[in-house]
Amino acid sequence: MKLHSLKKFISNLWHKLRTSLQSLSFRTGVIVLLCCIPFYILSFAQMLLPISVTAKGVLWTILFGLAKTCQYGGLTILGVEGYKRLKNKFKRKEKDSDD
């Protein structure tokens, strides 16, 4: 009985979070999505630091997790229509530069 109520609670929480993220603007979605780039770079660049392997593993986990969080958060904010809009902008820029 408790497991069912926990599942329902998590489902409701996820739905509320998703709804609130999707209510944000297109610009906010693009900014959050672009934030994943520095986190990806940092997650691998920190391997060059002269620190212990354990510290490198912890840093990689945190930074890579932040990158993925920004990536999926940005995609959730953009939604399908925002993703198509962003994709079309890049296609138009490539087409304009080819001319």
C-alpha positions, 0 to 999 in steps of 0.5 A: 500500500505504501509503495503505491502511494509513493509511486503516485506521489512521485508521478504527481511531483514529476507532472508538476515539475514538467508542467512548470518547466514547459511554461518557461519561454523559448529563450530560457530553454535555449539558455539552459540547453547551452549551459550544458556545453561548459559542463561537458567541457569541464567534466572531461577537462578536469581529468588534466588536473593533478588530483587523486583518481577518486576526486577526479571521479567525483568531479566527473560525476558531478559535472557530467550530471549537471551537463545532463540535467541542463540538457534534459531540462532545456529540452523539456523547456523547449518541447517538441515545437521549440526543438523544431523551431531551433532546428529550423533556425540552424538549417536557415543559417547553413542555407544562407551561408551556402548562398 
